[in-house]
Amino acid sequence: MKAQVLVDDRIKQGENGFAELRVLLVPIAVRGSAHTFKYSLSLVIEGVCVLRFDNEAGKGDHYHLNGIELPYNFFTMPVLLDDFWKMVDEWRQA
């Protein structure tokens, strides 16, 4: 099985930003993750990535918030997407 693109979207966020979501279903789990999704969910404001959830090989599931990398406990893809959008809302309200 080849990697299958599940989500590949860019969503405008106000006048100066966008959210970029990319999710792949992969045949073998990314090293450091216990599931078969490869993902990157980003919030970019004025050309700067201020929030990103991803599972880079070897690092496993984690997120970046204002330049700080923190662990993330992946449960399901719907929960991940919900967590991302909640943090987008929190960031925009801060």
HTML snippet that shows the backbone in 3Dmol.js (N, CA, C, O; Angstrom):
<script src="https://3Dmol.org/build/3Dmol-min.js"></script>
<div id="view" style="width:600px;height:400px;position:relative"></div>
<script>
const pdb = `
ATOM      1  N   MET A   1       0.844  -1.186   0.000  1.00  0.00           N
ATOM      2  CA  MET A   1       0.000   0.000   0.000  1.00  0.00           C
ATOM      3  C   MET A   1       0.886   1.245   0.000  1.00  0.00           C
ATOM      4  O   MET A   1       1.829   1.338   0.785  1.00  0.00           O
ATOM      5  N   LYS A   2       0.588   2.180  -0.861  1.00  0.00           N
ATOM      6  CA  LYS A   2       1.265   3.469  -0.871  1.00  0.00           C
ATOM      7  C   LYS A   2       0.565   4.400   0.112  1.00  0.00           C
ATOM      8  O   LYS A   2      -0.562   4.143   0.533  1.00  0.00           O
ATOM      9  N   ALA A   3       1.243   5.474   0.468  1.00  0.00           N
ATOM     10  CA  ALA A   3       0.617   6.490   1.331  1.00  0.00           C
ATOM     11  C   ALA A   3      -0.597   7.072   0.620  1.00  0.00           C
ATOM     12  O   ALA A   3      -0.574   7.315  -0.586  1.00  0.00           O
ATOM     13  N   GLN A   4      -1.649   7.290   1.385  1.00  0.00           N
ATOM     14  CA  GLN A   4      -2.898   7.823   0.841  1.00  0.00           C
ATOM     15  C   GLN A   4      -3.174   9.174   1.501  1.00  0.00           C
ATOM     16  O   GLN A   4      -3.208   9.274   2.727  1.00  0.00           O
ATOM     17  N   VAL A   5      -3.369  10.208   0.688  1.00  0.00           N
ATOM     18  CA  VAL A   5      -3.668  11.540   1.212  1.00  0.00           C
ATOM     19  C   VAL A   5      -5.113  11.563   1.697  1.00  0.00           C
ATOM     20  O   VAL A   5      -6.037  11.310   0.924  1.00  0.00           O
ATOM     21  N   LEU A   6      -5.304  11.864   2.972  1.00  0.00           N
ATOM     22  CA  LEU A   6      -6.640  11.966   3.556  1.00  0.00           C
ATOM     23  C   LEU A   6      -7.107  13.416   3.641  1.00  0.00           C
ATOM     24  O   LEU A   6      -8.279  13.715   3.416  1.00  0.00           O
ATOM     25  N   VAL A   7      -6.179  14.310   3.967  1.00  0.00           N
ATOM     26  CA  VAL A   7      -6.488  15.738   4.077  1.00  0.00           C
ATOM     27  C   VAL A   7      -5.315  16.516   3.500  1.00  0.00           C
ATOM     28  O   VAL A   7      -4.159  16.231   3.814  1.00  0.00           O
ATOM     29  N   ASP A   8      -5.609  17.486   2.665  1.00  0.00           N
ATOM     30  CA  ASP A   8      -4.595  18.402   2.130  1.00  0.00           C
ATOM     31  C   ASP A   8      -5.314  19.720   1.863  1.00  0.00           C
ATOM     32  O   ASP A   8      -5.863  19.935   0.782  1.00  0.00           O
ATOM     33  N   ASP A   9      -5.302  20.600   2.865  1.00  0.00           N
ATOM     34  CA  ASP A   9      -6.159  21.787   2.826  1.00  0.00           C
ATOM     35  C   ASP A   9      -5.442  22.999   3.396  1.00  0.00           C
ATOM     36  O   ASP A   9      -4.635  22.883   4.318  1.00  0.00           O
ATOM     37  N   ARG A  10      -5.746  24.157   2.840  1.00  0.00           N
ATOM     38  CA  ARG A  10      -5.275  25.432   3.385  1.00  0.00           C
ATOM     39  C   ARG A  10      -6.520  26.281   3.618  1.00  0.00           C
ATOM     40  O   ARG A  10      -7.311  26.514   2.703  1.00  0.00           O
ATOM     41  N   ILE A  11      -6.680  26.739   4.861  1.00  0.00           N
ATOM     42  CA  ILE A  11      -7.879  27.471   5.255  1.00  0.00           C
ATOM     43  C   ILE A  11      -7.472  28.850   5.762  1.00  0.00           C
ATOM     44  O   ILE A  11      -6.715  28.972   6.725  1.00  0.00           O
ATOM     45  N   LYS A  12      -7.977  29.872   5.111  1.00  0.00           N
ATOM     46  CA  LYS A  12      -7.650  31.250   5.494  1.00  0.00           C
ATOM     47  C   LYS A  12      -8.091  31.514   6.936  1.00  0.00           C
ATOM     48  O   LYS A  12      -9.172  31.106   7.363  1.00  0.00           O
ATOM     49  N   GLN A  13      -7.228  32.203   7.662  1.00  0.00           N
ATOM     50  CA  GLN A  13      -7.490  32.571   9.051  1.00  0.00           C
ATOM     51  C   GLN A  13      -7.293  34.070   9.191  1.00  0.00           C
ATOM     52  O   GLN A  13      -6.186  34.534   9.466  1.00  0.00           O
ATOM     53  N   GLY A  14      -8.358  34.821   9.003  1.00  0.00           N
ATOM     54  CA  GLY A  14      -8.262  36.276   9.072  1.00  0.00           C
ATOM     55  C   GLY A  14      -7.546  36.832   7.856  1.00  0.00           C
ATOM     56  O   GLY A  14      -7.397  36.152   6.841  1.00  0.00           O
ATOM     57  N   GLU A  15      -7.105  38.074   7.970  1.00  0.00           N
ATOM     58  CA  GLU A  15      -6.454  38.761   6.851  1.00  0.00           C
ATOM     59  C   GLU A  15      -4.997  38.368   6.675  1.00  0.00           C
ATOM     60  O   GLU A  15      -4.451  38.504   5.580  1.00  0.00           O
ATOM     61  N   ASN A  16      -4.358  37.882   7.736  1.00  0.00           N
ATOM     62  CA  ASN A  16      -2.912  37.690   7.690  1.00  0.00           C
ATOM     63  C   ASN A  16      -2.440  36.271   7.974  1.00  0.00           C
ATOM     64  O   ASN A  16      -1.265  36.061   8.274  1.00  0.00           O
ATOM     65  N   GLY A  17      -3.341  35.291   7.883  1.00  0.00           N
ATOM     66  CA  GLY A  17      -2.899  33.945   8.217  1.00  0.00           C
ATOM     67  C   GLY A  17      -3.695  32.852   7.557  1.00  0.00           C
ATOM     68  O   GLY A  17      -4.684  33.094   6.865  1.00  0.00           O
ATOM     69  N   PHE A  18      -3.232  31.631   7.794  1.00  0.00           N
ATOM     70  CA  PHE A  18      -3.916  30.459   7.271  1.00  0.00           C
ATOM     71  C   PHE A  18      -3.571  29.244   8.132  1.00  0.00           C
ATOM     72  O   PHE A  18      -2.548  29.213   8.817  1.00  0.00           O
ATOM     73  N   ALA A  19      -4.435  28.268   8.077  1.00  0.00           N
ATOM     74  CA  ALA A  19      -4.172  26.957   8.677  1.00  0.00           C
ATOM     75  C   ALA A  19      -3.904  26.008   7.524  1.00  0.00           C
ATOM     76  O   ALA A  19      -4.633  26.005   6.532  1.00  0.00           O
ATOM     77  N   GLU A  20      -2.868  25.210   7.652  1.00  0.00           N
ATOM     78  CA  GLU A  20      -2.536  24.222   6.629  1.00  0.00           C
ATOM     79  C   GLU A  20      -2.598  22.850   7.274  1.00  0.00           C
ATOM     80  O   GLU A  20      -1.919  22.586   8.266  1.00  0.00           O
ATOM     81  N   LEU A  21      -3.420  21.977   6.699  1.00  0.00           N
ATOM     82  CA  LEU A  21      -3.633  20.637   7.248  1.00  0.00           C
ATOM     83  C   LEU A  21      -3.253  19.594   6.205  1.00  0.00           C
ATOM     84  O   LEU A  21      -3.752  19.613   5.080  1.00  0.00           O
ATOM     85  N   ARG A  22      -2.374  18.694   6.591  1.00  0.00           N
ATOM     86  CA  ARG A  22      -1.976  17.596   5.710  1.00  0.00           C
ATOM     87  C   ARG A  22      -1.939  16.332   6.545  1.00  0.00           C
ATOM     88  O   ARG A  22      -1.225  16.251   7.544  1.00  0.00           O
ATOM     89  N   VAL A  23      -2.724  15.340   6.119  1.00  0.00           N
ATOM     90  CA  VAL A  23      -2.789  14.055   6.817  1.00  0.00           C
ATOM     91  C   VAL A  23      -2.677  12.946   5.779  1.00  0.00           C
ATOM     92  O   VAL A  23      -3.397  12.939   4.780  1.00  0.00           O
ATOM     93  N   LEU A  24      -1.775  12.019   6.026  1.00  0.00           N
ATOM     94  CA  LEU A  24      -1.594  10.855   5.161  1.00  0.00           C
ATOM     95  C   LEU A  24      -1.849   9.591   5.956  1.00  0.00           C
ATOM     96  O   LEU A  24      -1.531   9.519   7.143  1.00  0.00           O
ATOM     97  N   LEU A  25      -2.419   8.603   5.309  1.00  0.00           N
ATOM     98  CA  LEU A  25      -2.499   7.251   5.859  1.00  0.00           C
ATOM     99  C   LEU A  25      -1.317   6.510   5.268  1.00  0.00           C
ATOM    100  O   LEU A  25      -1.214   6.379   4.049  1.00  0.00           O
ATOM    101  N   VAL A  26      -0.429   6.027   6.110  1.00  0.00           N
ATOM    102  CA  VAL A  26       0.799   5.385   5.641  1.00  0.00           C
ATOM    103  C   VAL A  26       0.764   3.894   5.967  1.00  0.00           C
ATOM    104  O   VAL A  26       0.102   3.485   6.921  1.00  0.00           O
ATOM    105  N   PRO A  27       1.474   3.077   5.181  1.00  0.00           N
ATOM    106  CA  PRO A  27       1.414   1.628   5.391  1.00  0.00           C
ATOM    107  C   PRO A  27       2.080   1.166   6.689  1.00  0.00           C
ATOM    108  O   PRO A  27       1.694   0.144   7.257  1.00  0.00           O
ATOM    109  N   ILE A  28       3.070   1.913   7.154  1.00  0.00           N
ATOM    110  CA  ILE A  28       3.804   1.566   8.380  1.00  0.00           C
ATOM    111  C   ILE A  28       3.877   2.819   9.248  1.00  0.00           C
ATOM    112  O   ILE A  28       4.119   3.916   8.746  1.00  0.00           O
ATOM    113  N   ALA A  29       3.669   2.652  10.542  1.00  0.00           N
ATOM    114  CA  ALA A  29       3.710   3.795  11.462  1.00  0.00           C
ATOM    115  C   ALA A  29       5.034   4.542  11.346  1.00  0.00           C
ATOM    116  O   ALA A  29       6.092   3.934  11.184  1.00  0.00           O
ATOM    117  N   VAL A  30       4.961   5.845  11.429  1.00  0.00           N
ATOM    118  CA  VAL A  30       6.145   6.703  11.457  1.00  0.00           C
ATOM    119  C   VAL A  30       6.915   6.365  12.734  1.00  0.00           C
ATOM    120  O   VAL A  30       6.322   6.222  13.803  1.00  0.00           O
ATOM    121  N   ARG A  31       8.235   6.239  12.615  1.00  0.00           N
ATOM    122  CA  ARG A  31       9.066   5.897  13.773  1.00  0.00           C
ATOM    123  C   ARG A  31       8.785   6.865  14.922  1.00  0.00           C
ATOM    124  O   ARG A  31       8.924   8.077  14.759  1.00  0.00           O
ATOM    125  N   GLY A  32       8.392   6.339  16.079  1.00  0.00           N
ATOM    126  CA  GLY A  32       8.057   7.147  17.245  1.00  0.00           C
ATOM    127  C   GLY A  32       6.566   7.298  17.476  1.00  0.00           C
ATOM    128  O   GLY A  32       6.148   7.795  18.522  1.00  0.00           O
ATOM    129  N   SER A  33       5.747   6.872  16.501  1.00  0.00           N
ATOM    130  CA  SER A  33       4.286   6.932  16.627  1.00  0.00           C
ATOM    131  C   SER A  33       3.715   5.517  16.625  1.00  0.00           C
ATOM    132  O   SER A  33       4.306   4.600  16.054  1.00  0.00           O
ATOM    133  N   ALA A  34       2.563   5.347  17.268  1.00  0.00           N
ATOM    134  CA  ALA A  34       1.934   4.022  17.379  1.00  0.00           C
ATOM    135  C   ALA A  34       0.707   3.891  16.481  1.00  0.00           C
ATOM    136  O   ALA A  34      -0.165   3.062  16.740  1.00  0.00           O
ATOM    137  N   HIS A  35       0.636   4.701  15.431  1.00  0.00           N
ATOM    138  CA  HIS A  35      -0.522   4.701  14.528  1.00  0.00           C
ATOM    139  C   HIS A  35      -0.013   4.893  13.101  1.00  0.00           C
ATOM    140  O   HIS A  35       1.160   5.206  12.897  1.00  0.00           O
ATOM    141  N   THR A  36      -0.876   4.709  12.127  1.00  0.00           N
ATOM    142  CA  THR A  36      -0.458   4.787  10.727  1.00  0.00           C
ATOM    143  C   THR A  36      -0.900   6.081  10.039  1.00  0.00           C
ATOM    144  O   THR A  36      -1.309   6.070   8.878  1.00  0.00           O
ATOM    145  N   PHE A  37      -0.812   7.182  10.763  1.00  0.00           N
ATOM    146  CA  PHE A  37      -1.048   8.497  10.182  1.00  0.00           C
ATOM    147  C   PHE A  37       0.257   9.282  10.201  1.00  0.00           C
ATOM    148  O   PHE A  37       1.014   9.214  11.169  1.00  0.00           O
ATOM    149  N   LYS A  38       0.514  10.016   9.145  1.00  0.00           N
ATOM    150  CA  LYS A  38       1.597  10.990   9.093  1.00  0.00           C
ATOM    151  C   LYS A  38       0.900  12.334   8.911  1.00  0.00           C
ATOM    152  O   LYS A  38       0.127  12.503   7.968  1.00  0.00           O
ATOM    153  N   TYR A  39       1.162  13.294   9.800  1.00  0.00           N
ATOM    154  CA  TYR A  39       0.391  14.531   9.753  1.00  0.00           C
ATOM    155  C   TYR A  39       1.232  15.760  10.071  1.00  0.00           C
ATOM    156  O   TYR A  39       2.270  15.688  10.728  1.00  0.00           O
ATOM    157  N   SER A  40       0.742  16.880   9.578  1.00  0.00           N
ATOM    158  CA  SER A  40       1.265  18.193   9.912  1.00  0.00           C
ATOM    159  C   SER A  40       0.087  19.164   9.843  1.00  0.00           C
ATOM    160  O   SER A  40      -0.506  19.366   8.783  1.00  0.00           O
ATOM    161  N   LEU A  41      -0.236  19.754  10.977  1.00  0.00           N
ATOM    162  CA  LEU A  41      -1.330  20.719  11.089  1.00  0.00           C
ATOM    163  C   LEU A  41      -0.713  22.012  11.581  1.00  0.00           C
ATOM    164  O   LEU A  41      -0.173  22.052  12.686  1.00  0.00           O
ATOM    165  N   SER A  42      -0.780  23.066  10.792  1.00  0.00           N
ATOM    166  CA  SER A  42      -0.058  24.302  11.112  1.00  0.00           C
ATOM    167  C   SER A  42      -0.965  25.524  11.083  1.00  0.00           C
ATOM    168  O   SER A  42      -1.914  25.600  10.304  1.00  0.00           O
ATOM    169  N   LEU A  43      -0.649  26.471  11.950  1.00  0.00           N
ATOM    170  CA  LEU A  43      -1.248  27.799  11.915  1.00  0.00           C
ATOM    171  C   LEU A  43      -0.120  28.772  11.620  1.00  0.00           C
ATOM    172  O   LEU A  43       0.850  28.866  12.373  1.00  0.00           O
ATOM    173  N   VAL A  44      -0.260  29.499  10.510  1.00  0.00           N
ATOM    174  CA  VAL A  44       0.766  30.438  10.075  1.00  0.00           C
ATOM    175  C   VAL A  44       0.157  31.844  10.080  1.00  0.00           C
ATOM    176  O   VAL A  44      -0.870  32.090   9.446  1.00  0.00           O
ATOM    177  N   ILE A  45       0.801  32.753  10.801  1.00  0.00           N
ATOM    178  CA  ILE A  45       0.341  34.137  10.907  1.00  0.00           C
ATOM    179  C   ILE A  45       1.485  35.050  10.448  1.00  0.00           C
ATOM    180  O   ILE A  45       2.598  34.986  10.968  1.00  0.00           O
ATOM    181  N   GLU A  46       1.185  35.893   9.470  1.00  0.00           N
ATOM    182  CA  GLU A  46       2.170  36.824   8.919  1.00  0.00           C
ATOM    183  C   GLU A  46       3.469  36.110   8.549  1.00  0.00           C
ATOM    184  O   GLU A  46       4.561  36.616   8.805  1.00  0.00           O
ATOM    185  N   GLY A  47       3.336  34.928   7.944  1.00  0.00           N
ATOM    186  CA  GLY A  47       4.497  34.176   7.476  1.00  0.00           C
ATOM    187  C   GLY A  47       5.236  33.387   8.537  1.00  0.00           C
ATOM    188  O   GLY A  47       6.251  32.758   8.237  1.00  0.00           O
ATOM    189  N   VAL A  48       4.751  33.403   9.775  1.00  0.00           N
ATOM    190  CA  VAL A  48       5.418  32.701  10.881  1.00  0.00           C
ATOM    191  C   VAL A  48       4.518  31.572  11.373  1.00  0.00           C
ATOM    192  O   VAL A  48       3.342  31.791  11.664  1.00  0.00           O
ATOM    193  N   CYS A  49       5.073  30.365  11.466  1.00  0.00           N
ATOM    194  CA  CYS A  49       4.321  29.234  12.008  1.00  0.00           C
ATOM    195  C   CYS A  49       4.282  29.385  13.527  1.00  0.00           C
ATOM    196  O   CYS A  49       5.308  29.259  14.195  1.00  0.00           O
ATOM    197  N   VAL A  50       3.096  29.655  14.068  1.00  0.00           N
ATOM    198  CA  VAL A  50       2.953  29.891  15.506  1.00  0.00           C
ATOM    199  C   VAL A  50       2.447  28.652  16.237  1.00  0.00           C
ATOM    200  O   VAL A  50       2.548  28.566  17.461  1.00  0.00           O
ATOM    201  N   LEU A  51       1.899  27.684  15.483  1.00  0.00           N
ATOM    202  CA  LEU A  51       1.384  26.449  16.068  1.00  0.00           C
ATOM    203  C   LEU A  51       1.499  25.342  15.029  1.00  0.00           C
ATOM    204  O   LEU A  51       1.104  25.524  13.878  1.00  0.00           O
ATOM    205  N   ARG A  52       2.038  24.199  15.433  1.00  0.00           N
ATOM    206  CA  ARG A  52       2.099  23.056  14.521  1.00  0.00           C
ATOM    207  C   ARG A  52       2.043  21.754  15.301  1.00  0.00           C
ATOM    208  O   ARG A  52       2.803  21.554  16.249  1.00  0.00           O
ATOM    209  N   PHE A  53       1.149  20.879  14.902  1.00  0.00           N
ATOM    210  CA  PHE A  53       1.097  19.506  15.396  1.00  0.00           C
ATOM    211  C   PHE A  53       1.692  18.632  14.307  1.00  0.00           C
ATOM    212  O   PHE A  53       1.303  18.752  13.145  1.00  0.00           O
ATOM    213  N   ASP A  54       2.633  17.747  14.657  1.00  0.00           N
ATOM    214  CA  ASP A  54       3.172  16.833  13.664  1.00  0.00           C
ATOM    215  C   ASP A  54       3.774  15.609  14.337  1.00  0.00           C
ATOM    216  O   ASP A  54       3.887  15.538  15.561  1.00  0.00           O
ATOM    217  N   ASN A  55       4.154  14.658  13.509  1.00  0.00           N
ATOM    218  CA  ASN A  55       4.802  13.448  14.021  1.00  0.00           C
ATOM    219  C   ASN A  55       6.003  13.117  13.148  1.00  0.00           C
ATOM    220  O   ASN A  55       6.013  12.141  12.398  1.00  0.00           O
ATOM    221  N   GLU A  56       6.994  13.952  13.272  1.00  0.00           N
ATOM    222  CA  GLU A  56       8.249  13.791  12.558  1.00  0.00           C
ATOM    223  C   GLU A  56       8.890  12.454  12.955  1.00  0.00           C
ATOM    224  O   GLU A  56       8.859  12.064  14.122  1.00  0.00           O
ATOM    225  N   ALA A  57       9.464  11.768  11.982  1.00  0.00           N
ATOM    226  CA  ALA A  57      10.106  10.467  12.243  1.00  0.00           C
ATOM    227  C   ALA A  57      11.148  10.602  13.349  1.00  0.00           C
ATOM    228  O   ALA A  57      11.997  11.492  13.313  1.00  0.00           O
ATOM    229  N   GLY A  58      11.071   9.711  14.326  1.00  0.00           N
ATOM    230  CA  GLY A  58      12.012   9.708  15.438  1.00  0.00           C
ATOM    231  C   GLY A  58      11.564  10.536  16.626  1.00  0.00           C
ATOM    232  O   GLY A  58      11.969  10.258  17.755  1.00  0.00           O
ATOM    233  N   LYS A  59      10.735  11.551  16.397  1.00  0.00           N
ATOM    234  CA  LYS A  59      10.239  12.387  17.496  1.00  0.00           C
ATOM    235  C   LYS A  59       8.864  11.945  17.954  1.00  0.00           C
ATOM    236  O   LYS A  59       8.473  12.210  19.090  1.00  0.00           O
ATOM    237  N   GLY A  60       8.127  11.275  17.084  1.00  0.00           N
ATOM    238  CA  GLY A  60       6.772  10.867  17.428  1.00  0.00           C
ATOM    239  C   GLY A  60       5.824  12.053  17.460  1.00  0.00           C
ATOM    240  O   GLY A  60       6.117  13.113  16.907  1.00  0.00           O
ATOM    241  N   ASP A  61       4.701  11.866  18.103  1.00  0.00           N
ATOM    242  CA  ASP A  61       3.643  12.883  18.145  1.00  0.00           C
ATOM    243  C   ASP A  61       4.037  14.020  19.090  1.00  0.00           C
ATOM    244  O   ASP A  61       4.419  13.790  20.238  1.00  0.00           O
ATOM    245  N   HIS A  62       3.936  15.245  18.584  1.00  0.00           N
ATOM    246  CA  HIS A  62       4.278  16.413  19.386  1.00  0.00           C
ATOM    247  C   HIS A  62       3.662  17.644  18.740  1.00  0.00           C
ATOM    248  O   HIS A  62       3.092  17.573  17.652  1.00  0.00           O
ATOM    249  N   TYR A  63       3.786  18.772  19.428  1.00  0.00           N
ATOM    250  CA  TYR A  63       3.344  20.032  18.834  1.00  0.00           C
ATOM    251  C   TYR A  63       4.315  21.139  19.196  1.00  0.00           C
ATOM    252  O   TYR A  63       5.069  21.046  20.165  1.00  0.00           O
ATOM    253  N   HIS A  64       4.274  22.184  18.394  1.00  0.00           N
ATOM    254  CA  HIS A  64       5.106  23.363  18.585  1.00  0.00           C
ATOM    255  C   HIS A  64       4.166  24.535  18.828  1.00  0.00           C
ATOM    256  O   HIS A  64       3.216  24.740  18.071  1.00  0.00           O
ATOM    257  N   LEU A  65       4.425  25.296  19.869  1.00  0.00           N
ATOM    258  CA  LEU A  65       3.622  26.469  20.178  1.00  0.00           C
ATOM    259  C   LEU A  65       4.568  27.622  20.442  1.00  0.00           C
ATOM    260  O   LEU A  65       5.322  27.617  21.415  1.00  0.00           O
ATOM    261  N   ASN A  66       4.517  28.616  19.560  1.00  0.00           N
ATOM    262  CA  ASN A  66       5.391  29.784  19.685  1.00  0.00           C
ATOM    263  C   ASN A  66       6.857  29.396  19.887  1.00  0.00           C
ATOM    264  O   ASN A  66       7.555  29.969  20.725  1.00  0.00           O
ATOM    265  N   GLY A  67       7.308  28.416  19.107  1.00  0.00           N
ATOM    266  CA  GLY A  67       8.712  28.014  19.126  1.00  0.00           C
ATOM    267  C   GLY A  67       9.093  26.988  20.178  1.00  0.00           C
ATOM    268  O   GLY A  67      10.253  26.581  20.242  1.00  0.00           O
ATOM    269  N   ILE A  68       8.155  26.565  20.996  1.00  0.00           N
ATOM    270  CA  ILE A  68       8.442  25.562  22.033  1.00  0.00           C
ATOM    271  C   ILE A  68       7.837  24.230  21.606  1.00  0.00           C
ATOM    272  O   ILE A  68       6.665  24.174  21.234  1.00  0.00           O
ATOM    273  N   GLU A  69       8.632  23.147  21.656  1.00  0.00           N
ATOM    274  CA  GLU A  69       8.157  21.813  21.289  1.00  0.00           C
ATOM    275  C   GLU A  69       7.696  21.060  22.539  1.00  0.00           C
ATOM    276  O   GLU A  69       8.408  20.988  23.541  1.00  0.00           O
ATOM    277  N   LEU A  70       6.482  20.500  22.452  1.00  0.00           N
ATOM    278  CA  LEU A  70       5.889  19.782  23.584  1.00  0.00           C
ATOM    279  C   LEU A  70       5.341  18.434  23.107  1.00  0.00           C
ATOM    280  O   LEU A  70       4.941  18.310  21.949  1.00  0.00           O
ATOM    281  N   PRO A  71       5.316  17.416  23.987  1.00  0.00           N
ATOM    282  CA  PRO A  71       4.758  16.111  23.585  1.00  0.00           C
ATOM    283  C   PRO A  71       3.249  16.189  23.410  1.00  0.00           C
ATOM    284  O   PRO A  71       2.574  17.011  24.030  1.00  0.00           O
ATOM    285  N   TYR A  72       2.736  15.313  22.548  1.00  0.00           N
ATOM    286  CA  TYR A  72       1.295  15.224  22.323  1.00  0.00           C
ATOM    287  C   TYR A  72       0.892  13.757  22.392  1.00  0.00           C
ATOM    288  O   TYR A  72       1.531  12.907  21.772  1.00  0.00           O
ATOM    289  N   ASN A  73      -0.161  13.457  23.140  1.00  0.00           N
ATOM    290  CA  ASN A  73      -0.684  12.091  23.233  1.00  0.00           C
ATOM    291  C   ASN A  73      -1.768  11.894  22.188  1.00  0.00           C
ATOM    292  O   ASN A  73      -2.895  12.362  22.350  1.00  0.00           O
ATOM    293  N   PHE A  74      -1.419  11.197  21.113  1.00  0.00           N
ATOM    294  CA  PHE A  74      -2.358  10.938  20.026  1.00  0.00           C
ATOM    295  C   PHE A  74      -3.338   9.847  20.442  1.00  0.00           C
ATOM    296  O   PHE A  74      -2.927   8.793  20.927  1.00  0.00           O
ATOM    297  N   PHE A  75      -4.656  10.101  20.249  1.00  0.00           N
ATOM    298  CA  PHE A  75      -5.680   9.091  20.511  1.00  0.00           C
ATOM    299  C   PHE A  75      -6.322   8.647  19.204  1.00  0.00           C
ATOM    300  O   PHE A  75      -6.248   7.475  18.833  1.00  0.00           O
ATOM    301  N   THR A  76      -6.955   9.594  18.506  1.00  0.00           N
ATOM    302  CA  THR A  76      -7.577   9.313  17.212  1.00  0.00           C
ATOM    303  C   THR A  76      -7.419  10.562  16.341  1.00  0.00           C
ATOM    304  O   THR A  76      -7.121  11.645  16.845  1.00  0.00           O
ATOM    305  N   MET A  77      -7.619  10.402  15.039  1.00  0.00           N
ATOM    306  CA  MET A  77      -7.517  11.550  14.152  1.00  0.00           C
ATOM    307  C   MET A  77      -8.584  12.605  14.454  1.00  0.00           C
ATOM    308  O   MET A  77      -8.260  13.793  14.454  1.00  0.00           O
ATOM    309  N   PRO A  78      -9.858  12.223  14.713  1.00  0.00           N
ATOM    310  CA  PRO A  78     -10.833  13.265  15.068  1.00  0.00           C
ATOM    311  C   PRO A  78     -10.444  14.050  16.324  1.00  0.00           C
ATOM    312  O   PRO A  78     -10.659  15.260  16.385  1.00  0.00           O
ATOM    313  N   VAL A  79      -9.881  13.380  17.314  1.00  0.00           N
ATOM    314  CA  VAL A  79      -9.447  14.076  18.537  1.00  0.00           C
ATOM    315  C   VAL A  79      -8.288  15.015  18.213  1.00  0.00           C
ATOM    316  O   VAL A  79      -8.258  16.144  18.704  1.00  0.00           O
ATOM    317  N   LEU A  80      -7.332  14.569  17.396  1.00  0.00           N
ATOM    318  CA  LEU A  80      -6.216  15.426  17.003  1.00  0.00           C
ATOM    319  C   LEU A  80      -6.722  16.695  16.312  1.00  0.00           C
ATOM    320  O   LEU A  80      -6.309  17.802  16.656  1.00  0.00           O
ATOM    321  N   LEU A  81      -7.612  16.526  15.344  1.00  0.00           N
ATOM    322  CA  LEU A  81      -8.147  17.688  14.630  1.00  0.00           C
ATOM    323  C   LEU A  81      -8.882  18.631  15.578  1.00  0.00           C
ATOM    324  O   LEU A  81      -8.749  19.850  15.473  1.00  0.00           O
ATOM    325  N   ASP A  82      -9.650  18.071  16.495  1.00  0.00           N
ATOM    326  CA  ASP A  82     -10.359  18.889  17.480  1.00  0.00           C
ATOM    327  C   ASP A  82      -9.368  19.631  18.380  1.00  0.00           C
ATOM    328  O   ASP A  82      -9.548  20.818  18.652  1.00  0.00           O
ATOM    329  N   ASP A  83      -8.332  18.943  18.839  1.00  0.00           N
ATOM    330  CA  ASP A  83      -7.315  19.587  19.681  1.00  0.00           C
ATOM    331  C   ASP A  83      -6.619  20.722  18.931  1.00  0.00           C
ATOM    332  O   ASP A  83      -6.373  21.786  19.500  1.00  0.00           O
ATOM    333  N   PHE A  84      -6.303  20.495  17.660  1.00  0.00           N
ATOM    334  CA  PHE A  84      -5.663  21.534  16.857  1.00  0.00           C
ATOM    335  C   PHE A  84      -6.549  22.774  16.775  1.00  0.00           C
ATOM    336  O   PHE A  84      -6.090  23.884  17.042  1.00  0.00           O
ATOM    337  N   TRP A  85      -7.819  22.588  16.407  1.00  0.00           N
ATOM    338  CA  TRP A  85      -8.704  23.748  16.248  1.00  0.00           C
ATOM    339  C   TRP A  85      -8.969  24.450  17.583  1.00  0.00           C
ATOM    340  O   TRP A  85      -9.143  25.668  17.611  1.00  0.00           O
ATOM    341  N   LYS A  86      -9.001  23.704  18.680  1.00  0.00           N
ATOM    342  CA  LYS A  86      -9.141  24.338  19.997  1.00  0.00           C
ATOM    343  C   LYS A  86      -7.935  25.228  20.294  1.00  0.00           C
ATOM    344  O   LYS A  86      -8.086  26.337  20.808  1.00  0.00           O
ATOM    345  N   MET A  87      -6.736  24.737  19.968  1.00  0.00           N
ATOM    346  CA  MET A  87      -5.533  25.529  20.224  1.00  0.00           C
ATOM    347  C   MET A  87      -5.449  26.728  19.277  1.00  0.00           C
ATOM    348  O   MET A  87      -4.938  27.781  19.658  1.00  0.00           O
ATOM    349  N   VAL A  88      -5.944  26.576  18.047  1.00  0.00           N
ATOM    350  CA  VAL A  88      -6.012  27.722  17.139  1.00  0.00           C
ATOM    351  C   VAL A  88      -6.890  28.798  17.771  1.00  0.00           C
ATOM    352  O   VAL A  88      -6.504  29.966  17.822  1.00  0.00           O
ATOM    353  N   ASP A  89      -8.069  28.408  18.251  1.00  0.00           N
ATOM    354  CA  ASP A  89      -8.974  29.366  18.902  1.00  0.00           C
ATOM    355  C   ASP A  89      -8.313  30.023  20.111  1.00  0.00           C
ATOM    356  O   ASP A  89      -8.414  31.236  20.290  1.00  0.00           O
ATOM    357  N   GLU A  90      -7.632  29.223  20.946  1.00  0.00           N
ATOM    358  CA  GLU A  90      -6.959  29.777  22.124  1.00  0.00           C
ATOM    359  C   GLU A  90      -5.875  30.753  21.713  1.00  0.00           C
ATOM    360  O   GLU A  90      -5.738  31.814  22.321  1.00  0.00           O
ATOM    361  N   TRP A  91      -5.098  30.413  20.687  1.00  0.00           N
ATOM    362  CA  TRP A  91      -4.020  31.286  20.242  1.00  0.00           C
ATOM    363  C   TRP A  91      -4.593  32.603  19.731  1.00  0.00           C
ATOM    364  O   TRP A  91      -4.053  33.670  20.022  1.00  0.00           O
ATOM    365  N   ARG A  92      -5.676  32.534  18.979  1.00  0.00           N
ATOM    366  CA  ARG A  92      -6.266  33.750  18.410  1.00  0.00           C
ATOM    367  C   ARG A  92      -6.865  34.641  19.506  1.00  0.00           C
ATOM    368  O   ARG A  92      -6.939  35.858  19.330  1.00  0.00           O
ATOM    369  N   GLN A  93      -7.288  34.065  20.618  1.00  0.00           N
ATOM    370  CA  GLN A  93      -7.877  34.854  21.711  1.00  0.00           C
ATOM    371  C   GLN A  93      -6.827  35.429  22.655  1.00  0.00           C
ATOM    372  O   GLN A  93      -7.125  36.324  23.446  1.00  0.00           O
ATOM    373  N   ALA A  94      -5.601  34.918  22.575  1.00  0.00           N
ATOM    374  CA  ALA A  94      -4.541  35.375  23.497  1.00  0.00           C
ATOM    375  C   ALA A  94      -4.039  36.764  23.148  1.00  0.00           C
ATOM    376  O   ALA A  94      -3.153  37.288  23.823  1.00  0.00           O
TER     377      ALA A  94
END
`;
const viewer = $3Dmol.createViewer("view");
viewer.addModel(pdb, "pdb");
viewer.setStyle({}, {cartoon: {color: "spectrum"}});
viewer.zoomTo();
viewer.render();
</script>
